[in-house]
Amino acid sequence: MDLKSWVTDLAKYAVRLTSGENIACVCCGAELFSDKYFCERCLDHLPFNVGYICGKCGRPIADDYPVCPECKAHMPDFTYARSAFVYDGEIVRLIREFKTGERYLGEAFADRMFPLLLSEFRGAELLAYVPMTAKAVKARGYNQAKVLAQILSERSGIPMKEDILVKTHDTAEQKELSAAERAKNLSGSFRVHERALCREKSIVLIDDVLTTGATASAAARALLRAGALRVWVLTVASVPERVQTP
């Protein structure tokens, strides 16, 4: 780096320091100069979801084909889904921290979700989020999906209605269940609080991770039954397709 560039970066750093903006990488703690939340080294190593993806669930896939085997076998109810990252490496750790007290990470995640919101879901009229039960929110202190939706609504101007979706009861972890078990586990777990808000609307459903897609599909199904025109899904990260071993 030449002297002029170094002085320019130092001046930017000083302004951010005095303004109260984030000045350390949320991933490794290094000082920031060019990006709001991640240092250059971490940006080079973060698992961005930029390779082949399933046209339906948006998860990373091994080759360029329209939909992944899981979607082909059990097509989700949502229109399609996209994610900023692959659920791997440091992103796994950061999402776990986000869900267990480090609420400020929502800003960093939303910063990477925002371009997808604008480019992939043109015509979006309403933001919703995957809800938690009141008991679960009380235990955690907040709903991380709601945090993301609030930030994205503020940045985009797309309205977000609180509690448009309600979770009626707690459900077991989905990732170890079969497709039939997932459907049974989620049956009747979501209901729409204000159906009139959904009618003829293009809705983006926000969550932190798309794992099997079953939760997003069940939530989307409730919104579609309430009259939504289409339901897209936007998450921080998505789990790669499971490669079947012979």
Stockholm file with secondary structure:
# STOCKHOLM 1.0

chainA/1-246         MDLKSWVTDLAKYAVRLTSGENIACVCCGAELFSDKYFCERCLDHLPFNVGYICGKCGRPIADDYPVCPECKAHMPDFTYARSAFVYDGEIVRLIREFKTGERYLGEAFADRMFPLLLSEFRGAELLAYVPMTAKAVKARGYNQAKVLAQILSERSGIPMKEDILVKTHDTAEQKELSAAERAKNLSGSFRVHERALCREKSIVLIDDVLTTGATASAAARALLRAGALRVWVLTVASVPERVQTP
#=GR chainA/1-246 SS CCHHHHHHHHHHHHHHHHHTCCCBCTTTCCBCSSSSSCCHHHHHHSCBSCSCBCTTTCCBCSSCCSSCHHHHHSCCSSSCEEEEEESCTHHHHHHHHHHTTCTTHHHHHHHHHHHHHHHHSTTCCEEEECCCCHHHHHHHSSCHHHHHHHHHHHHHCCCBCTTSEEECSCCCCSTTSCHHHHHHHHTTCEEESCGGGTTTCEEEEEEEEESSSHHHHHHHHHHHHTTCSEEEEEEEEECCCCCCCC
#=GC SS_cons         CCHHHHHHHHHHHHHHHHHTCCCBCTTTCCBCSSSSSCCHHHHHHSCBSCSCBCTTTCCBCSSCCSSCHHHHHSCCSSSCEEEEEESCTHHHHHHHHHHTTCTTHHHHHHHHHHHHHHHHSTTCCEEEECCCCHHHHHHHSSCHHHHHHHHHHHHHCCCBCTTSEEECSCCCCSTTSCHHHHHHHHTTCEEESCGGGTTTCEEEEEEEEESSSHHHHHHHHHHHHTTCSEEEEEEEEECCCCCCCC
//
